[in-house]
Amino acid sequence: MSSLLPITSSLLGASRRLMWRSTPGLSPLLRLTPPAPSWVVAFGKKDLPDLPVLLEEELEEQFVRGSGPGGQATNKTSNCVVLKHIPTGIVVKCHQTRSVDINRKRARDIMREKLDVAYKGELSELVVKKKESVLRKQEKRKRVNENLERKRLFNEALAVDNKPGDDTA
């Protein structure tokens, strides 16, 4: 099996995912530290960071009525998904589409991201990517402002050179 792993990981794009395992029988109130992580190999999208795996027995799911634009179709149907992670108390509400199945999947994705940030804090890949994005945006804005300043100075220099009363040639 271990000899097949490099071949399958290169063919299928395997990535390591962090899976959180809780101690069975231990009350969430007695657990002062997050459960110990263990690495598992998962095949799938390459751009997804190593997010914790959700255990269904740790989730409490409710379907409530939605709100917002969409009129009667959204206001009278219970397609808004509310997920609560019992050990941490994190609550996610998802009403992005009219489909309950899609909302359930998206709510779980959001919950995995929130759990990753809650467990890892500043070391979370999501937080690190967000910080990198902000820094790239700031650098780009700085370059744009420098270019605008250069253009303004160039146009001022052209205006000084092309004064109508200055005929030296």
Secondary structure, 3 states (H helix, E strand, C coil): CCCCHHHHHHHHCEEEEEEECCCCCCCCCCCCCCCCEEEEEEECCCCCCCCCCCCHHHEEEEEECCCCCCCHHHHCCCCEEEEEECCCCEEEEECCCCCHHHHHHHHHHHHHHHHHHHHHHHHCHHHHHHHHHHHHHHHHHHHHHHHHHHHHHHHHHHHHHCCCCCCCC
